[in-house]
Amino acid sequence: MPDISLEGEINKQTVDDVISRLAPGDRLVINSRGGSLEQADRLAKFIRQNNIDTHANSTAWVQSTAVLVYSAGHNRTAGENILFGVHPMLKEGKIHPEATRYMYDRLLEHGVKTDISSYLYPDGPRTLGYKGARGIGLVNADVVK
């Protein structure tokens, strides 16, 4: 069960690359500031269907739609200094309510508690640390040492 890396922007090319390298039971290590909601959702569905774990190191970026990808993992682990960047979904620089609601619904399907709504519907982006992420079920497993 190797670690497969997702680095950089979430777009069709990066998602195609990651999916081509992932196999059931692998772990996806994420370092991304996000990107396309459509492509993040495609990768999240693949992760769910193939029982893939997700991980973020303490120094990684896991922001925006990368949070959706991360939340799809069966076991979701993170370094204790991680900061997740969560914000409403935007289109042309403005909050896109339908996309934000879609993101919220997918996070709930992945087992994240409703408390995530306060991060998706603020005036601007917010960060969520390890303890907060653990408290709402975004991080759901301990790192095996």
ChimeraX attribute file (.defattr): number of C-alpha atoms within 10 A of each C-alpha:
attribute: neighborCount
match mode: 1-to-1
recipient: residues
	/A:1	10
	/A:2	11
	/A:3	15
	/A:4	17
	/A:5	17
	/A:6	19
	/A:7	16
	/A:8	16
	/A:9	18
	/A:10	23
	/A:11	16
	/A:12	16
	/A:13	10
	/A:14	16
	/A:15	20
	/A:16	14
	/A:17	11
	/A:18	17
	/A:19	15
	/A:20	9
	/A:21	14
	/A:22	20
	/A:23	17
	/A:24	14
	/A:25	15
	/A:26	18
	/A:27	24
	/A:28	24
	/A:29	21
	/A:30	24
	/A:31	21
	/A:32	22
	/A:33	19
	/A:34	23
	/A:35	17
	/A:36	16
	/A:37	22
	/A:38	14
	/A:39	20
	/A:40	26
	/A:41	20
	/A:42	16
	/A:43	25
	/A:44	25
	/A:45	16
	/A:46	19
	/A:47	27
	/A:48	17
	/A:49	13
	/A:50	16
	/A:51	17
	/A:52	22
	/A:53	23
	/A:54	26
	/A:55	25
	/A:56	25
	/A:57	17
	/A:58	13
	/A:59	13
	/A:60	20
	/A:61	21
	/A:62	26
	/A:63	25
	/A:64	25
	/A:65	28
	/A:66	29
	/A:67	24
	/A:68	25
	/A:69	32
	/A:70	33
	/A:71	28
	/A:72	29
	/A:73	27
	/A:74	21
	/A:75	19
	/A:76	24
	/A:77	24
	/A:78	26
	/A:79	17
	/A:80	15
	/A:81	14
	/A:82	20
	/A:83	24
	/A:84	24
	/A:85	21
	/A:86	25
	/A:87	24
	/A:88	26
	/A:89	23
	/A:90	15
	/A:91	10
	/A:92	6
	/A:93	7
	/A:94	9
	/A:95	16
	/A:96	13
	/A:97	14
	/A:98	11
	/A:99	16
	/A:100	19
	/A:101	16
	/A:102	14
	/A:103	22
	/A:104	23
	/A:105	14
	/A:106	19
	/A:107	23
	/A:108	18
	/A:109	12
	/A:110	20
	/A:111	16
	/A:112	23
	/A:113	16
	/A:114	13
	/A:115	14
	/A:116	20
	/A:117	19
	/A:118	12
	/A:119	18
	/A:120	21
	/A:121	19
	/A:122	12
	/A:123	10
	/A:124	11
	/A:125	15
	/A:126	18
	/A:127	16
	/A:128	17
	/A:129	16
	/A:130	19
	/A:131	15
	/A:132	16
	/A:133	21
	/A:134	18
	/A:135	14
	/A:136	15
	/A:137	21
	/A:138	30
	/A:139	25
	/A:140	19
	/A:141	16
	/A:142	13
	/A:143	12
	/A:144	5
	/A:145	3
